[in-house]
Amino acid sequence: MRKHSFTLNFAEENFYLETDSEVINQLVSEYFSKHLSEEDSFSARIELLEKKIFSPLPSSARLMLRYFTLKIFQAGGWSYFTDFSSYLLVAPEGKNALGYISSETLKKDQGKFFTAIFLSFVIFELLRYQGVFFLHCAGLVSPKGKIYLFPASSRQGKSTITVYLIQQGFKCLSDDTIFICQKNQEFNFYGFHKPCHLPVNLFQKLSNAQKLSPQISREDKIEIDLEELFPQSKLPSAKGEVVLIFPELKNQPQSRLQPLSKTQALVKLMEQSPFFYLNSRLAKIHLKTLSELVNNSQLWLLENGSDWLEQPEILLELVEKAEQGWGYEAGTS
């Protein structure tokens, strides 16, 4: 059977991927199209075989993380990613990964489970061996060059905030996933290219959305590439001063900024980078990176009310107040 191979680039790290499967080749090349690279050198190798096998999990494996149907186990320095139909094994040292992928897994959610969760999580783990860590987070850069990170769980407004700030002249790294690493004692931030999921009512309000006809994906959300909506709005990377704002959806009319202590912010940040405890060999540097990010950032909680959804300038005021270091309630001076 013909082998397919390509190099994927994330946060300036290259991974060589090889597969014997036409289906896997198509799914991976389409989903990660913005991360395809022509580089010959690579940090790690991933081999994916379309084959269903009996569980390779050793009896001593310990369950470390559960994300819906995906489970991650650890044993003897190996990491095992599985939905109990397929298995992806990351070897100690993070230089190689081998996957036995079943047709059942490839069919889940029309292949999106395999690319957006299963394989993506393995890539996140391989990146950690290179000192690159992910955050479930929106990332934007202001016209002044200030970096704003919005770490939050799903349905707390990350994508909506991203769209509103792009319309105010901000550039976007990602609306959902950010990679961070330290180089020469300076933080570097990179976006992960993946489809954006916008509420239907928000999408319909956008003047430039009329020329597009995306399908409703799930939970009354539109799946769209932000670059189709806002050409030239994307940045591949950024570095500079950081404002960390943790959005939380509140059932209240007015939005409000509240300062966070470093301890509070670190706890919240760890919740959006849960891989830090997966591998004891990587946990220390992962946690150290998150701690230093907190220590070198302005820290805020954004209680999201309903006001700025109708008056976008309110969100811009809140963001500017955060940069200036003020606690602020929308509608007050």
Order of alpha helices (4+ residues) and beta strands (2+ residues): beta-beta-alpha-beta-beta-beta-beta-beta-beta-beta-alpha-alpha-beta-beta-alpha-beta-beta-beta-beta-alpha-beta-beta-alpha-beta-beta-beta-alpha-alpha-beta-alpha-alpha-beta
